């Protein structure tokens, strides 16, 4: 049971880190507002849940999949707007992007408070997400946790397939390796940057929708995970999706096991000390992306 609790934390961290790994690892943008895109996706799911419960109760067993798609779309559009209006002026200025996106984070949090209030809210889950699966008489695994894990695995496979097999992924990798040469062969690197940033934010929106299956949402919900997500991306190796997966799994499981014996705060402290110690020995993280000059 404690191991599966670690898998649930792994799923949330992985969904958050996938989008951040694309934005930070591929584009070198420090997006401190990434957690707020998770919050936007979560609130989108809550709104859809309230509408379906009130006006279309017969759709309650089916709405959640559509809510996930809409959460991605809302976060994607919001990320696209942020990139056009702010981030595109700050490329190659990491400290400026950190401060600017931190300001965006504060603005979005206050916007959520004005629209939804400061109290926590939650979505009404379909019946098929309720209850537990009993592999043995003494072990009960929550079905919503299994759904969260399945969503994380599916999104990981989708991201890998898009980056490695699609034309957009080819353009992203070409732009990362050599921006000037990519422009010379006809790739619109500015458009690729915009779509990449928005896509990373959209994945965070999916994380927010999935998050509503295991917790309630508040205006500051996303900020609770942003530091852990950055640790996952840096520890795994910026730009390496495989490193991100290994890092998220290792950190989540280690923290979950320690929380069984220690308090939650001490578990986080020990995990952070371990990560810092490993990064001192291997600064590039668990895996480093190979980029040609």
Secondary structure as GFF3:
##gff-version 3
##sequence-region A 1 293
A	DSSP	alpha_helix	2	20	.	.	.	ID=ss1
A	DSSP	pi_helix	21	26	.	.	.	ID=ss2
A	DSSP	alpha_helix	27	27	.	.	.	ID=ss3
A	DSSP	alpha_helix	34	55	.	.	.	ID=ss4
A	DSSP	three_ten_helix	57	59	.	.	.	ID=ss5
A	DSSP	alpha_helix	63	85	.	.	.	ID=ss6
A	DSSP	three_ten_helix	87	89	.	.	.	ID=ss7
A	DSSP	alpha_helix	94	116	.	.	.	ID=ss8
A	DSSP	three_ten_helix	127	129	.	.	.	ID=ss9
A	DSSP	beta_strand	132	136	.	.	.	ID=ss10
A	DSSP	beta_strand	139	142	.	.	.	ID=ss11
A	DSSP	alpha_helix	143	165	.	.	.	ID=ss12
A	DSSP	alpha_helix	167	177	.	.	.	ID=ss13
A	DSSP	alpha_helix	179	184	.	.	.	ID=ss14
A	DSSP	alpha_helix	189	211	.	.	.	ID=ss15
A	DSSP	alpha_helix	223	236	.	.	.	ID=ss16
A	DSSP	alpha_helix	241	261	.	.	.	ID=ss17
A	DSSP	alpha_helix	264	281	.	.	.	ID=ss18
###
